[in-house]
């Protein structure tokens, strides 16, 4: 029997992950899934829901005390919010990770070393900041330009060190921008990458705030869920101590996104995209990674979509509801 | 009048720095120097000595309340000690930095943004871990293989983010191994790099635990003190947000070190070096950086010695006492 804990299990990706765990026999025939989050959707994925704040005192300790075999740590204050609330961002995105790691170390020691859980941490390509080469490779420095990126990068360092010491068995996945995100547009500067596909497919106008030449790095929410489950069962010896991995994805321009939408749904749908240049968003997006060479992740068996056409197909299969 | 605070001002490098500040008019004619440390040498450098533990509650706050214009943060649990006392290493090497940064941010805010001190942080090439290329360049990833390296790298991320937000004006210097260290041998795995020069010059036998082919990255304590003062007055706009810099140094093999000693002091002195292979030390040292290309630091005006002969000359001038 495998005990699985998803911290951030109420969010978009946490729910995708929980659905995937419920559908497939990835972790053997018997699994017990706990989902921890501030709140949950009304008709969410299967799992015992635990409502709470991972950054509150004692919470990490009580979750660790259950000694889950596999822990997915997806909970975070998003990028824009971490910029506006500096203290909250560090508190949740770094210090809650620290509290969790220490609580797991305590359990490791209390078990005389027999308890050593797999921890899969959702990091982000936000650990990278401009200037960068056209393709970022596996040896490129992490020099974040946002608090969120700094918090993710510092968490990765802690996870690597706790793993090197054998207290946990951790791995950090630097996720691409997830596209096409289902649901409503949010306040993130990256929101339009999904919006220009999702809204027109629903017959709704979408605003495009940047030039069509903007290139970025994408993977579907489905691909992200498969990264997480693959990481949960990977032989971490193969990481050779470098436990943070750039995840594969699709590098494409906004123009290529739009052509993929035209292929999938026709020119009338594409006509719902309205150019509405926003210099503020353009100036943020110009500091974002454009392309990666993810040799390590590919060798280790992580797989993303191979084109933006495929990303749209995945959205239509998994999430499209007119 | 410039107010300068040296955290770790009682240590070898802190004292070199304090002597340098006292001797040269680097910061204008009037400076007030405070040295903070657990303890101080009996006849130490000029400055008001404040005895305390930077990791103790409230200490960072009381130091920040003095609103120093320039803060050198050199205090650390050394590499070997941070490996054996995991909690202490994180506490002093990361969380004391965090407390200091927050205390400075509080002063920044209380001053309505007028107080924005220069913070010069002593980081280390321990932020790098094998495998690496023969020469590490300015864009190479930080993937430490020690807790000390992880703590320094995480501190750098915090300093960059607090600086980006304008709370402080920070810079982190990744120092080479300091050689030749004056004084007694210590328990550090790197101790022999200095020992094989210092001991023979004093007519004392020295043990060489590794092969003469081992290549490493060195700078003198004098060079390190000049890095620190240069960083204190540098135009940090030139850093373009990447506030952690690899410092210049001398890349040489142990054989080249020994030849430099022969040039300086003759073959009889060299004869005092005894081969005493230690597989434990050899296995640590093989994961250490061998060489760097420090283009950014050199463009910004940081200067180290240009040969190991020069490093020995500096030792003889500054520290040699038979």
Interface residues (C-beta under 8 A of the other chain):
Chain A: X86 X129 X131 X138 X139 X140 X141 X142 X143 X144 X145 X147 X150 X153 X154 X157 X158 X160 X161 X164 X165 X240 X241 X242 X244
Chain B: X86 X129 X131 X138 X139 X140 X141 X142 X143 X144 X145 X147 X150 X153 X154 X157 X158 X160 X161 X164 X165 X240 X241 X242 X244
